[in-house]
Amino acid sequence: MPTVQAMLAKYSPKKRISQVFSWNQSFQAAGNVSGPMIGSAVVLIGGYRGVFIATTILAAINLFLVRKNLRSIKNDGD
């Protein structure tokens, strides 16, 4: 998570940095609660194969979003 903290500090507006870090911590806590519940539901519905399929889909979505946002950050810096 240090990378996330560094990116938030670098790319967030200075006036709203405390709000950004607050949202980050809130969503991390929500993920710690909801993640195991969603994971167990995926196992119940799709078995262990379903876990790998769901993880692959989420990783692909994440890759798309990261690439899209990195392009916009690079373009803003030019």
N, CA, C and O atoms as a CHARMM CRD file, in Angstrom:
* protein
*
  312
    1    1 MET  N      0.77600  -1.20800   0.00000 PROA 1      0.00000
    2    1 MET  CA     0.00000   0.00000   0.00000 PROA 1      0.00000
    3    1 MET  C      0.83000   1.29200   0.00000 PROA 1      0.00000
    4    1 MET  O      0.27400   2.36100  -0.25100 PROA 1      0.00000
    5    2 PRO  N      2.13100   1.22900   0.27200 PROA 2      0.00000
    6    2 PRO  CA     2.89500   2.47100   0.20900 PROA 2      0.00000
    7    2 PRO  C      2.85100   3.12700  -1.17300 PROA 2      0.00000
    8    2 PRO  O      2.88900   4.35300  -1.27800 PROA 2      0.00000
    9    3 THR  N      2.77300   2.32100  -2.22400 PROA 3      0.00000
   10    3 THR  CA     2.70300   2.88600  -3.56700 PROA 3      0.00000
   11    3 THR  C      1.42100   3.68700  -3.74400 PROA 3      0.00000
   12    3 THR  O      1.43100   4.77500  -4.32000 PROA 3      0.00000
   13    4 VAL  N      0.32200   3.14300  -3.24700 PROA 4      0.00000
   14    4 VAL  CA    -0.96200   3.84500  -3.34000 PROA 4      0.00000
   15    4 VAL  C     -0.89300   5.15400  -2.57200 PROA 4      0.00000
   16    4 VAL  O     -1.35500   6.18700  -3.05700 PROA 4      0.00000
   17    5 GLN  N     -0.32000   5.11400  -1.38400 PROA 5      0.00000
   18    5 GLN  CA    -0.20300   6.32600  -0.57300 PROA 5      0.00000
   19    5 GLN  C      0.63000   7.39100  -1.30000 PROA 5      0.00000
   20    5 GLN  O      0.28300   8.57200  -1.29300 PROA 5      0.00000
   21    6 ALA  N      1.72000   6.96400  -1.92100 PROA 6      0.00000
   22    6 ALA  CA     2.57800   7.91000  -2.63700 PROA 6      0.00000
   23    6 ALA  C      1.86600   8.50800  -3.84400 PROA 6      0.00000
   24    6 ALA  O      1.97500   9.70600  -4.10600 PROA 6      0.00000
   25    7 MET  N      1.12900   7.66300  -4.58200 PROA 7      0.00000
   26    7 MET  CA     0.40000   8.16900  -5.74100 PROA 7      0.00000
   27    7 MET  C     -0.71200   9.12800  -5.32700 PROA 7      0.00000
   28    7 MET  O     -0.94700  10.14000  -5.98600 PROA 7      0.00000
   29    8 LEU  N     -1.39100   8.80200  -4.23500 PROA 8      0.00000
   30    8 LEU  CA    -2.44100   9.70300  -3.74900 PROA 8      0.00000
   31    8 LEU  C     -1.85200  11.05500  -3.36000 PROA 8      0.00000
   32    8 LEU  O     -2.42400  12.10200  -3.66400 PROA 8      0.00000
   33    9 ALA  N     -0.71900  11.02200  -2.69500 PROA 9      0.00000
   34    9 ALA  CA    -0.08400  12.26800  -2.27300 PROA 9      0.00000
   35    9 ALA  C      0.38600  13.08500  -3.47700 PROA 9      0.00000
   36    9 ALA  O      0.31100  14.31400  -3.46200 PROA 9      0.00000
   37   10 LYS  N      0.86800  12.41000  -4.51000 PROA 10     0.00000
   38   10 LYS  CA     1.41200  13.11500  -5.66900 PROA 10     0.00000
   39   10 LYS  C      0.32700  13.70000  -6.56900 PROA 10     0.00000
   40   10 LYS  O      0.47100  14.81800  -7.06300 PROA 10     0.00000
   41   11 TYR  N     -0.75500  12.95700  -6.78700 PROA 11     0.00000
   42   11 TYR  CA    -1.73900  13.35100  -7.79400 PROA 11     0.00000
   43   11 TYR  C     -3.01500  13.96000  -7.22400 PROA 11     0.00000
   44   11 TYR  O     -3.89900  14.33200  -7.99500 PROA 11     0.00000
   45   12 SER  N     -3.14100  14.07300  -5.92500 PROA 12     0.00000
   46   12 SER  CA    -4.34000  14.66400  -5.33200 PROA 12     0.00000
   47   12 SER  C     -4.16500  16.16100  -5.15000 PROA 12     0.00000
   48   12 SER  O     -3.05800  16.63700  -4.89800 PROA 12     0.00000
   49   13 PRO  N     -5.26100  16.90400  -5.27900 PROA 13     0.00000
   50   13 PRO  CA    -5.17300  18.34900  -5.01100 PROA 13     0.00000
   51   13 PRO  C     -4.77700  18.59100  -3.55200 PROA 13     0.00000
   52   13 PRO  O     -5.29000  17.92900  -2.64900 PROA 13     0.00000
   53   14 LYS  N     -3.88400  19.52000  -3.32800 PROA 14     0.00000
   54   14 LYS  CA    -3.35300  19.76300  -1.97700 PROA 14     0.00000
   55   14 LYS  C     -4.45400  20.14400  -0.98500 PROA 14     0.00000
   56   14 LYS  O     -4.38000  19.78100   0.18900 PROA 14     0.00000
   57   15 LYS  N     -5.46300  20.86500  -1.44400 PROA 15     0.00000
   58   15 LYS  CA    -6.53200  21.29000  -0.53600 PROA 15     0.00000
   59   15 LYS  C     -7.42200  20.12700  -0.10200 PROA 15     0.00000
   60   15 LYS  O     -8.10100  20.22100   0.92100 PROA 15     0.00000
   61   16 ARG  N     -7.42900  19.03400  -0.86400 PROA 16     0.00000
   62   16 ARG  CA    -8.33400  17.92600  -0.56700 PROA 16     0.00000
   63   16 ARG  C     -7.60000  16.65500  -0.17700 PROA 16     0.00000
   64   16 ARG  O     -8.20200  15.58100  -0.15900 PROA 16     0.00000
   65   17 ILE  N     -6.31300  16.75000   0.13600 PROA 17     0.00000
   66   17 ILE  CA    -5.52400  15.55200   0.38200 PROA 17     0.00000
   67   17 ILE  C     -6.02900  14.75500   1.58500 PROA 17     0.00000
   68   17 ILE  O     -6.01800  13.52400   1.55800 PROA 17     0.00000
   69   18 SER  N     -6.46700  15.44000   2.63100 PROA 18     0.00000
   70   18 SER  CA    -6.97500  14.70900   3.79800 PROA 18     0.00000
   71   18 SER  C     -8.26500  13.97000   3.46300 PROA 18     0.00000
   72   18 SER  O     -8.49900  12.87200   3.96800 PROA 18     0.00000
   73   19 GLN  N     -9.09500  14.55800   2.62300 PROA 19     0.00000
   74   19 GLN  CA   -10.32400  13.89600   2.21200 PROA 19     0.00000
   75   19 GLN  C    -10.01100  12.66700   1.34700 PROA 19     0.00000
   76   19 GLN  O    -10.65800  11.62900   1.48500 PROA 19     0.00000
   77   20 VAL  N     -9.03300  12.78400   0.47100 PROA 20     0.00000
   78   20 VAL  CA    -8.64200  11.67300  -0.39100 PROA 20     0.00000
   79   20 VAL  C     -8.11300  10.51200   0.44700 PROA 20     0.00000
   80   20 VAL  O     -8.48300   9.36100   0.21700 PROA 20     0.00000
   81   21 PHE  N     -7.25400  10.80800   1.41200 PROA 21     0.00000
   82   21 PHE  CA    -6.72200   9.74400   2.27400 PROA 21     0.00000
   83   21 PHE  C     -7.82000   9.13600   3.13500 PROA 21     0.00000
   84   21 PHE  O     -7.78900   7.93800   3.42000 PROA 21     0.00000
   85   22 SER  N     -8.78200   9.93900   3.55100 PROA 22     0.00000
   86   22 SER  CA    -9.91000   9.43900   4.33000 PROA 22     0.00000
   87   22 SER  C    -10.73800   8.45000   3.50400 PROA 22     0.00000
   88   22 SER  O    -11.10100   7.38000   3.99200 PROA 22     0.00000
   89   23 TRP  N    -11.03500   8.81400   2.24800 PROA 23     0.00000
   90   23 TRP  CA   -11.78100   7.91600   1.37200 PROA 23     0.00000
   91   23 TRP  C    -10.99200   6.62800   1.13300 PROA 23     0.00000
   92   23 TRP  O    -11.56600   5.54000   1.12400 PROA 23     0.00000
   93   24 ASN  N     -9.69900   6.74900   0.94200 PROA 24     0.00000
   94   24 ASN  CA    -8.86300   5.57600   0.71800 PROA 24     0.00000
   95   24 ASN  C     -8.95400   4.60500   1.89100 PROA 24     0.00000
   96   24 ASN  O     -9.14500   3.40500   1.68900 PROA 24     0.00000
   97   25 GLN  N     -8.82200   5.10700   3.09600 PROA 25     0.00000
   98   25 GLN  CA    -8.89400   4.25100   4.27800 PROA 25     0.00000
   99   25 GLN  C    -10.28500   3.63200   4.43400 PROA 25     0.00000
  100   25 GLN  O    -10.41600   2.46800   4.81500 PROA 25     0.00000
  101   26 SER  N    -11.31400   4.41700   4.13800 PROA 26     0.00000
  102   26 SER  CA   -12.68300   3.89400   4.24500 PROA 26     0.00000
  103   26 SER  C    -12.91900   2.73900   3.28000 PROA 26     0.00000
  104   26 SER  O    -13.50200   1.72100   3.65300 PROA 26     0.00000
  105   27 PHE  N    -12.46600   2.90100   2.03800 PROA 27     0.00000
  106   27 PHE  CA   -12.66600   1.83500   1.06100 PROA 27     0.00000
  107   27 PHE  C    -11.79500   0.62000   1.35100 PROA 27     0.00000
  108   27 PHE  O    -12.19400  -0.50700   1.05600 PROA 27     0.00000
  109   28 GLN  N    -10.62200   0.82700   1.91900 PROA 28     0.00000
  110   28 GLN  CA    -9.81000  -0.31800   2.32300 PROA 28     0.00000
  111   28 GLN  C    -10.53000  -1.12000   3.40700 PROA 28     0.00000
  112   28 GLN  O    -10.56300  -2.34900   3.35000 PROA 28     0.00000
  113   29 ALA  N    -11.09900  -0.43600   4.38300 PROA 29     0.00000
  114   29 ALA  CA   -11.83000  -1.12000   5.45000 PROA 29     0.00000
  115   29 ALA  C    -13.05500  -1.83600   4.89400 PROA 29     0.00000
  116   29 ALA  O    -13.34000  -2.96800   5.28300 PROA 29     0.00000
  117   30 ALA  N    -13.77900  -1.18800   3.99100 PROA 30     0.00000
  118   30 ALA  CA   -14.94700  -1.82600   3.38300 PROA 30     0.00000
  119   30 ALA  C    -14.53900  -3.07200   2.59600 PROA 30     0.00000
  120   30 ALA  O    -15.24400  -4.08000   2.61100 PROA 30     0.00000
  121   31 GLY  N    -13.40300  -2.99600   1.91400 PROA 31     0.00000
  122   31 GLY  CA   -12.90400  -4.15700   1.18000 PROA 31     0.00000
  123   31 GLY  C    -12.51200  -5.30400   2.09000 PROA 31     0.00000
  124   31 GLY  O    -12.70500  -6.47000   1.74600 PROA 31     0.00000
  125   32 ASN  N    -11.96200  -4.97700   3.25200 PROA 32     0.00000
  126   32 ASN  CA   -11.60200  -6.02600   4.21800 PROA 32     0.00000
  127   32 ASN  C    -12.83000  -6.75200   4.75100 PROA 32     0.00000
  128   32 ASN  O    -12.75100  -7.92500   5.11500 PROA 32     0.00000
  129   33 VAL  N    -13.95600  -6.06300   4.79700 PROA 33     0.00000
  130   33 VAL  CA   -15.19500  -6.68500   5.27100 PROA 33     0.00000
  131   33 VAL  C    -15.90900  -7.41200   4.13600 PROA 33     0.00000
  132   33 VAL  O    -16.30500  -8.56900   4.28300 PROA 33     0.00000
  133   34 SER  N    -16.07100  -6.73200   3.00800 PROA 34     0.00000
  134   34 SER  CA   -16.87600  -7.29800   1.92900 PROA 34     0.00000
  135   34 SER  C    -16.12100  -8.33900   1.09800 PROA 34     0.00000
  136   34 SER  O    -16.74700  -9.23000   0.52300 PROA 34     0.00000
  137   35 GLY  N    -14.80600  -8.24600   1.02600 PROA 35     0.00000
  138   35 GLY  CA   -14.02100  -9.17600   0.21300 PROA 35     0.00000
  139   35 GLY  C    -14.23000 -10.64100   0.56300 PROA 35     0.00000
  140   35 GLY  O    -14.54100 -11.43700  -0.32400 PROA 35     0.00000
  141   36 PRO  N    -14.07100 -11.02300   1.82200 PROA 36     0.00000
  142   36 PRO  CA   -14.29800 -12.42700   2.17100 PROA 36     0.00000
  143   36 PRO  C    -15.74700 -12.87400   1.94400 PROA 36     0.00000
  144   36 PRO  O    -15.98700 -14.02700   1.58600 PROA 36     0.00000
  145   37 MET  N    -16.70000 -11.98300   2.14700 PROA 37     0.00000
  146   37 MET  CA   -18.10300 -12.35500   1.91400 PROA 37     0.00000
  147   37 MET  C    -18.35000 -12.58800   0.42800 PROA 37     0.00000
  148   37 MET  O    -18.99500 -13.56700   0.05400 PROA 37     0.00000
  149   38 ILE  N    -17.85200 -11.71300  -0.40700 PROA 38     0.00000
  150   38 ILE  CA   -18.01900 -11.88300  -1.85300 PROA 38     0.00000
  151   38 ILE  C    -17.25400 -13.12100  -2.32700 PROA 38     0.00000
  152   38 ILE  O    -17.75100 -13.88400  -3.15500 PROA 38     0.00000
  153   39 GLY  N    -16.04900 -13.31400  -1.80000 PROA 39     0.00000
  154   39 GLY  CA   -15.26000 -14.49000  -2.16500 PROA 39     0.00000
  155   39 GLY  C    -15.95000 -15.79100  -1.82200 PROA 39     0.00000
  156   39 GLY  O    -15.92900 -16.73300  -2.61400 PROA 39     0.00000
  157   40 SER  N    -16.56300 -15.85800  -0.65000 PROA 40     0.00000
  158   40 SER  CA   -17.26700 -17.08800  -0.28300 PROA 40     0.00000
  159   40 SER  C    -18.50500 -17.29500  -1.15200 PROA 40     0.00000
  160   40 SER  O    -18.85800 -18.43400  -1.45900 PROA 40     0.00000
  161   41 ALA  N    -19.16800 -16.21000  -1.55100 PROA 41     0.00000
  162   41 ALA  CA   -20.31900 -16.33500  -2.45400 PROA 41     0.00000
  163   41 ALA  C    -19.87400 -16.85400  -3.82100 PROA 41     0.00000
  164   41 ALA  O    -20.55500 -17.68000  -4.42800 PROA 41     0.00000
  165   42 VAL  N    -18.72500 -16.36400  -4.30200 PROA 42     0.00000
  166   42 VAL  CA   -18.20700 -16.84000  -5.59200 PROA 42     0.00000
  167   42 VAL  C    -17.87500 -18.31800  -5.51500 PROA 42     0.00000
  168   42 VAL  O    -18.14700 -19.05900  -6.46000 PROA 42     0.00000
  169   43 VAL  N    -17.28700 -18.76500  -4.39800 PROA 43     0.00000
  170   43 VAL  CA   -16.97100 -20.19000  -4.23600 PROA 43     0.00000
  171   43 VAL  C    -18.24300 -21.02000  -4.19100 PROA 43     0.00000
  172   43 VAL  O    -18.29700 -22.09700  -4.78500 PROA 43     0.00000
  173   44 LEU  N    -19.26300 -20.53800  -3.49800 PROA 44     0.00000
  174   44 LEU  CA   -20.52400 -21.27700  -3.43400 PROA 44     0.00000
  175   44 LEU  C    -21.17800 -21.39500  -4.80500 PROA 44     0.00000
  176   44 LEU  O    -21.73500 -22.43900  -5.14400 PROA 44     0.00000
  177   45 ILE  N    -21.10900 -20.33600  -5.58300 PROA 45     0.00000
  178   45 ILE  CA   -21.77500 -20.33300  -6.89300 PROA 45     0.00000
  179   45 ILE  C    -20.94100 -21.05600  -7.95100 PROA 45     0.00000
  180   45 ILE  O    -21.47000 -21.88100  -8.69600 PROA 45     0.00000
  181   46 GLY  N    -19.64800 -20.75200  -8.02300 PROA 46     0.00000
  182   46 GLY  CA   -18.83500 -21.26900  -9.12400 PROA 46     0.00000
  183   46 GLY  C    -17.74400 -22.23600  -8.73800 PROA 46     0.00000
  184   46 GLY  O    -16.99100 -22.68900  -9.60000 PROA 46     0.00000
  185   47 GLY  N    -17.63700 -22.56800  -7.45100 PROA 47     0.00000
  186   47 GLY  CA   -16.56200 -23.44700  -7.02200 PROA 47     0.00000
  187   47 GLY  C    -15.21100 -22.73400  -7.12200 PROA 47     0.00000
  188   47 GLY  O    -15.13800 -21.52400  -7.33500 PROA 47     0.00000
  189   48 TYR  N    -14.15600 -23.51600  -6.96300 PROA 48     0.00000
  190   48 TYR  CA   -12.83100 -22.91100  -7.00900 PROA 48     0.00000
  191   48 TYR  C    -12.49500 -22.39700  -8.41000 PROA 48     0.00000
  192   48 TYR  O    -11.75500 -21.42300  -8.54800 PROA 48     0.00000
  193   49 ARG  N    -13.02100 -23.02900  -9.42800 PROA 49     0.00000
  194   49 ARG  CA   -12.81400 -22.53300 -10.78800 PROA 49     0.00000
  195   49 ARG  C    -13.40500 -21.13000 -10.93600 PROA 49     0.00000
  196   49 ARG  O    -12.82900 -20.27200 -11.60400 PROA 49     0.00000
  197   50 GLY  N    -14.55000 -20.91100 -10.31000 PROA 50     0.00000
  198   50 GLY  CA   -15.19000 -19.59900 -10.35000 PROA 50     0.00000
  199   50 GLY  C    -14.33000 -18.51100  -9.72500 PROA 50     0.00000
  200   50 GLY  O    -14.34100 -17.36800 -10.18100 PROA 50     0.00000
  201   51 VAL  N    -13.58800 -18.86400  -8.68600 PROA 51     0.00000
  202   51 VAL  CA   -12.69000 -17.89400  -8.04800 PROA 51     0.00000
  203   51 VAL  C    -11.62800 -17.43300  -9.03600 PROA 51     0.00000
  204   51 VAL  O    -11.35000 -16.23800  -9.13600 PROA 51     0.00000
  205   52 PHE  N    -11.03400 -18.37000  -9.76600 PROA 52     0.00000
  206   52 PHE  CA    -9.99200 -18.00600 -10.72500 PROA 52     0.00000
  207   52 PHE  C    -10.57100 -17.22300 -11.90200 PROA 52     0.00000
  208   52 PHE  O     -9.93100 -16.29900 -12.40400 PROA 52     0.00000
  209   53 ILE  N    -11.75900 -17.58000 -12.33800 PROA 53     0.00000
  210   53 ILE  CA   -12.39900 -16.84200 -13.43100 PROA 53     0.00000
  211   53 ILE  C    -12.71600 -15.41800 -12.97600 PROA 53     0.00000
  212   53 ILE  O    -12.43700 -14.45900 -13.69600 PROA 53     0.00000
  213   54 ALA  N    -13.29500 -15.27900 -11.79100 PROA 54     0.00000
  214   54 ALA  CA   -13.63200 -13.95100 -11.27000 PROA 54     0.00000
  215   54 ALA  C    -12.37500 -13.10900 -11.07300 PROA 54     0.00000
  216   54 ALA  O    -12.37700 -11.91500 -11.37600 PROA 54     0.00000
  217   55 THR  N    -11.30100 -13.71800 -10.56900 PROA 55     0.00000
  218   55 THR  CA   -10.04500 -12.99500 -10.37300 PROA 55     0.00000
  219   55 THR  C     -9.46900 -12.53800 -11.70800 PROA 55     0.00000
  220   55 THR  O     -8.95700 -11.42300 -11.81000 PROA 55     0.00000
  221   56 THR  N     -9.54500 -13.37600 -12.71800 PROA 56     0.00000
  222   56 THR  CA    -9.05100 -13.01100 -14.04900 PROA 56     0.00000
  223   56 THR  C     -9.83800 -11.83300 -14.61900 PROA 56     0.00000
  224   56 THR  O     -9.26000 -10.90700 -15.18800 PROA 56     0.00000
  225   57 ILE  N    -11.14700 -11.87700 -14.46200 PROA 57     0.00000
  226   57 ILE  CA   -11.98900 -10.78600 -14.96300 PROA 57     0.00000
  227   57 ILE  C    -11.66100  -9.48600 -14.24000 PROA 57     0.00000
  228   57 ILE  O    -11.52000  -8.44100 -14.87600 PROA 57     0.00000
  229   58 LEU  N    -11.53800  -9.54200 -12.91700 PROA 58     0.00000
  230   58 LEU  CA   -11.21400  -8.33400 -12.15100 PROA 58     0.00000
  231   58 LEU  C     -9.82400  -7.80100 -12.49600 PROA 58     0.00000
  232   58 LEU  O     -9.62900  -6.58800 -12.57900 PROA 58     0.00000
  233   59 ALA  N     -8.86200  -8.69400 -12.69500 PROA 59     0.00000
  234   59 ALA  CA    -7.50600  -8.25600 -13.06400 PROA 59     0.00000
  235   59 ALA  C     -7.50300  -7.59800 -14.44300 PROA 59     0.00000
  236   59 ALA  O     -6.79200  -6.61600 -14.65800 PROA 59     0.00000
  237   60 ALA  N     -8.29400  -8.13000 -15.38100 PROA 60     0.00000
  238   60 ALA  CA    -8.37100  -7.53300 -16.71400 PROA 60     0.00000
  239   60 ALA  C     -9.00700  -6.14700 -16.65900 PROA 60     0.00000
  240   60 ALA  O     -8.54100  -5.21900 -17.32000 PROA 60     0.00000
  241   61 ILE  N    -10.06900  -6.00800 -15.87000 PROA 61     0.00000
  242   61 ILE  CA   -10.70400  -4.70100 -15.70100 PROA 61     0.00000
  243   61 ILE  C     -9.71700  -3.71900 -15.06900 PROA 61     0.00000
  244   61 ILE  O     -9.61600  -2.57200 -15.50300 PROA 61     0.00000
  245   62 ASN  N     -8.99700  -4.16800 -14.05200 PROA 62     0.00000
  246   62 ASN  CA    -8.01000  -3.32800 -13.38600 PROA 62     0.00000
  247   62 ASN  C     -6.91200  -2.89800 -14.35800 PROA 62     0.00000
  248   62 ASN  O     -6.51300  -1.73300 -14.36100 PROA 62     0.00000
  249   63 LEU  N     -6.42400  -3.81600 -15.17500 PROA 63     0.00000
  250   63 LEU  CA    -5.39100  -3.49200 -16.15700 PROA 63     0.00000
  251   63 LEU  C     -5.89200  -2.42000 -17.11900 PROA 63     0.00000
  252   63 LEU  O     -5.17300  -1.46400 -17.41000 PROA 63     0.00000
  253   64 PHE  N     -7.11700  -2.56900 -17.61500 PROA 64     0.00000
  254   64 PHE  CA    -7.69600  -1.58600 -18.52100 PROA 64     0.00000
  255   64 PHE  C     -7.78100  -0.20700 -17.86700 PROA 64     0.00000
  256   64 PHE  O     -7.40200   0.79400 -18.47500 PROA 64     0.00000
  257   65 LEU  N     -8.27500  -0.15400 -16.63100 PROA 65     0.00000
  258   65 LEU  CA    -8.43500   1.12000 -15.94300 PROA 65     0.00000
  259   65 LEU  C     -7.09600   1.78100 -15.63500 PROA 65     0.00000
  260   65 LEU  O     -6.96000   2.99700 -15.76700 PROA 65     0.00000
  261   66 VAL  N     -6.11700   0.99700 -15.23000 PROA 66     0.00000
  262   66 VAL  CA    -4.79300   1.55000 -14.92900 PROA 66     0.00000
  263   66 VAL  C     -4.16100   2.11900 -16.19300 PROA 66     0.00000
  264   66 VAL  O     -3.62900   3.23000 -16.17600 PROA 66     0.00000
  265   67 ARG  N     -4.21500   1.37200 -17.28000 PROA 67     0.00000
  266   67 ARG  CA    -3.62300   1.86700 -18.53600 PROA 67     0.00000
  267   67 ARG  C     -4.31100   3.13800 -19.00500 PROA 67     0.00000
  268   67 ARG  O     -3.65200   4.07800 -19.45000 PROA 67     0.00000
  269   68 LYS  N     -5.63500   3.16900 -18.90800 PROA 68     0.00000
  270   68 LYS  CA    -6.39000   4.35200 -19.32400 PROA 68     0.00000
  271   68 LYS  C     -6.01900   5.55900 -18.47300 PROA 68     0.00000
  272   68 LYS  O     -5.79100   6.64700 -19.00300 PROA 68     0.00000
  273   69 ASN  N     -5.95700   5.37400 -17.16600 PROA 69     0.00000
  274   69 ASN  CA    -5.65200   6.48900 -16.27300 PROA 69     0.00000
  275   69 ASN  C     -4.19700   6.92300 -16.36000 PROA 69     0.00000
  276   69 ASN  O     -3.90700   8.11100 -16.21700 PROA 69     0.00000
  277   70 LEU  N     -3.28800   6.00700 -16.58700 PROA 70     0.00000
  278   70 LEU  CA    -1.88400   6.38600 -16.74100 PROA 70     0.00000
  279   70 LEU  C     -1.68200   7.22100 -17.99600 PROA 70     0.00000
  280   70 LEU  O     -0.87800   8.15300 -17.99800 PROA 70     0.00000
  281   71 ARG  N     -2.39700   6.89800 -19.05200 PROA 71     0.00000
  282   71 ARG  CA    -2.30800   7.71200 -20.26800 PROA 71     0.00000
  283   71 ARG  C     -2.76800   9.13400 -20.00100 PROA 71     0.00000
  284   71 ARG  O     -2.14000  10.09200 -20.45100 PROA 71     0.00000
  285   72 SER  N     -3.87300   9.27200 -19.26500 PROA 72     0.00000
  286   72 SER  CA    -4.37400  10.62500 -18.99500 PROA 72     0.00000
  287   72 SER  C     -3.43500  11.38400 -18.06200 PROA 72     0.00000
  288   72 SER  O     -3.30200  12.60200 -18.18600 PROA 72     0.00000
  289   73 ILE  N     -2.78100  10.68900 -17.12900 PROA 73     0.00000
  290   73 ILE  CA    -1.82200  11.35600 -16.23700 PROA 73     0.00000
  291   73 ILE  C     -0.59900  11.80800 -17.04100 PROA 73     0.00000
  292   73 ILE  O     -0.10000  12.91700 -16.85000 PROA 73     0.00000
  293   74 LYS  N     -0.12200  10.94100 -17.94200 PROA 74     0.00000
  294   74 LYS  CA     1.02000  11.32000 -18.78200 PROA 74     0.00000
  295   74 LYS  C      0.68200  12.50900 -19.67500 PROA 74     0.00000
  296   74 LYS  O      1.50400  13.40600 -19.85800 PROA 74     0.00000
  297   75 ASN  N     -0.53100  12.51600 -20.23100 PROA 75     0.00000
  298   75 ASN  CA    -0.93600  13.61500 -21.10600 PROA 75     0.00000
  299   75 ASN  C     -1.08000  14.92300 -20.33700 PROA 75     0.00000
  300   75 ASN  O     -0.78100  15.99300 -20.86800 PROA 75     0.00000
  301   76 ASP  N     -1.53800  14.84200 -19.08300 PROA 76     0.00000
  302   76 ASP  CA    -1.66500  16.04600 -18.26600 PROA 76     0.00000
  303   76 ASP  C     -0.29400  16.61700 -17.90600 PROA 76     0.00000
  304   76 ASP  O     -0.15200  17.82800 -17.73500 PROA 76     0.00000
  305   77 GLY  N      0.71700  15.74800 -17.78900 PROA 77     0.00000
  306   77 GLY  CA     2.05000  16.19000 -17.41000 PROA 77     0.00000
  307   77 GLY  C      2.82100  16.83900 -18.54700 PROA 77     0.00000
  308   77 GLY  O      3.80300  17.54200 -18.30700 PROA 77     0.00000
  309   78 ASP  N      2.39000  16.61400 -19.77500 PROA 78     0.00000
  310   78 ASP  CA     3.11500  17.18300 -20.92600 PROA 78     0.00000
  311   78 ASP  C      2.82000  18.64000 -21.14100 PROA 78     0.00000
  312   78 ASP  O      3.35500  19.24800 -22.06700 PROA 78     0.00000
